[in-house]
Amino acid sequence: MFFLSERLEFPPVERANSEGLLAVGGDLSPERLLVAYKTGIFPWFNEDDLIMWWSPDPRMVLFPEKIKISKSMRKVLRDERFRLTKNSCFKEVINQCATVKRTGQRGTWITNAMKKAYLKLHEKGFAQSYEVWENQSLVGGLYGIDLGHVFCGESMFSTVSNASKFAFIKLAQELEEKEYRMIDCQLYTDHLASLGAEELSRDSFIGLLERDRRNS
């Protein structure tokens, strides 16, 4: 097990174990988090655990141009039932992502320390939120880290049917227009696969990240 020091560096991602765990310890400073995301690493841990840093293989990603929109979602988009905003209430989005009940999940990995860390990243312009409104009520949304040509999705929530899908589709459409390379979805879920996300080998994923860093 690799324990991080105060230095802002991580071991090579190839040292991650079979589950993708790379290192433990360190802190959640904006500087360390940005180093992590830019090198294909993300934090994920429970409230009472040490900070755990992951780089799984394979990696779940969505290429924005490959977003899948079902017939039912096309109708939702046409009906203008929902309204989208960006960065209008980041704190409320991350709080909702932490507290919304999810099938098969007893707790949340979005700890108070994580909330504070991502709020700092938001203040620095790196963490972004997309909010979905029905009338005047916040009913869905997502947040993540914007690296320039890659968006690292962290979590999304929905309190009414299709709200989080709406946010994700709108995100993908915006990023396609801006010629972003991909959305990092981290880990496989059936929900993400149904929206067009796919698994890449870690080597391929890191290669795309490094290419974008060189070109930025």
N, C-alpha and C positions, 0 to 999 in steps of 0.2 A: 504494500500500500504506500503510495507517495503522499507525503505530507507537505503542504505548501509552506513556504517561509514568507517573510515580509516582502520579498522581491516579487515584482509583477511579472512572473513567468510561470509557465506550465510545462510539464513533461511532454514529450512528443505524443500525439494522440494514439499512436500505434501501441502505446503501453497500457491502454485501457483494457480492463478485463473483459470476459466474454459478454457481460451484461452492459458494458459501455462505461463503467465507473473508472475514471482516470486518476482522480486525486481527491483529497479531503483537506479541510482547513482553509486558511487564508481569511479573506474578508469579502464584503460585498461593496467595496468602494466603486464609484463610477469608473475609475481607471482600470481596475482589475476586471470588472464586468465587460468593458469594451475590448480589452485584450482577449478575453475568453471568447466572446461572440465572433470576433474577427478571425479566430483560429479554429472555429468549429466546436467550441466547448460551451456548455451551459450549466448553471447550478440547478439542483433539484434535491430537496431534502425535507424532512419533517421538522416540526418545531423544536424538538429536544435533541436533534442530531447535530453532529458537526456538519459544516457546509460540505456538500458533496458535489463534485464537478464531473460532468458526463460528456462522452463523445461516442455515441453508439454506432454500431455498424450492423445493418445498413441504416441509412438516414432517410427520413420521410421528407419529401420536398414537393412543392407545387411549382411548375413552370406556369407563370400567369396566363400565357396564351392557351394553356391546356385546361383551363377551368371548365368543369362540366356543369351545365345549368339544365336541370330537369324541366319538363313541361310545366309542372306545378309551380316551380320557382320562377319560370318565365312569366307566368300569370301574376305571381306576387309582385314581380318587378314592374309589370305593366299597370297593375292596379294602383300603384303608388300608395299602398297601405302604410308603408314605412317611410321615414325620413332619416337621412344619414347626416351626421356631423362628424367633425374630426377635431380631437383635442379640446373639446368643450368641457369635459368633466372627467379627466383622466383618473383622478382619485376615486370617483364613484365607480368607474368601470373596474378598476383593480379590486376594489372592495366587493363588488358583485361577483367577480370571478372567484374570489376567495370564499364567499359564503353560499353561493348557489348550490343546491343539492344536486348531486350527480349519481346516477344509477351505479351501484356497486362500489361506491367510494365513501368511506366513513369520515374522512377528514380532508384537509387541504394542505398542499405543499406551499401555498402562498402565505408564508409566515409574516408576522409584523416586521421582522427585519427585511424580508424581501420587499414588502410594500414600501418601506422607507427608502430602500436602495433604488427601486424603479421610479419613485417620485423624484429622486435626485437626478436620475437619467432623463426624466421627462423635463425637468427644469433646464437641463443642458441641451435639450432639443433632440435627444436620441430616442427616447421612449415615446411612442405614439399611441393614441387611442382612437378607435372608430366607434361611434355611438349610434345606436338605432332607436328611433323614437316612434311610438304610436300615439297619435295626438300629442299630449304634453308629457307622456310617461316614457322613461327610459326602460326599454324592454329587451335590449340586447347590446352586444358590443364585443370588442376584442382589443388587445393591446400587444405590443411587441417592440422590438428594437430595429430601428432603421439604420442600416449601414451604408446607404447610398444606392447601391444596385442590388442589394439583398435585404429582404425584410425577414427578421427572425420572429416568428409568431410565438407568443408565450401562452396566452390563454384566451378563451372566449366564453361568453355566457349568454343565456337566453331565458327569459321568463315567459315568453309566448312562442308558439310554434313558428319556426322559420326565421326568427330574428337573427340568430347567430349566423345562419347560412347567408342571409341577406348581407350582413357585415362582411363576411369572408368573400363573397362574390364581388361586392363593390370594391373591396381592397384589391382583389386580383385584377379587376378591370382597370382600376387606376394605375396599378403598377405596370400592367401591360402597356398602357399609353405612355408611361414614363420610361419604358424599355428596361425595366428591372429584370434581372436574370432569373430570380426565383424567390419563393417564400419558403423559409426553413420551418418545417412543421415538426421537426425533431423525431417523434416516434409514431409508428403506425397506429391508426385507428380505422375502423370500417367507415366511420363518418367522413374522415378526410379522404379516404380512397374513393368514396362515392362522389366527391367533389373534384376528383381528377388528380389528387396527389399520388405520388409514386415513390418507391424506395430506390435509393441510389447507394452504391457502395460508399463507404467512408472515403476511400481514396478519390473517387470521382467527385464527391461533395467538396472535399478539401481543395481539390484541383480547381473547381469553379470559384471557390472563395478566394484562393490565391490569385487567380487570373483577374478577378475584379479588383483586388487590392492593388495589383500592379497597374491597372488601367485607371484607377481613381486619382 
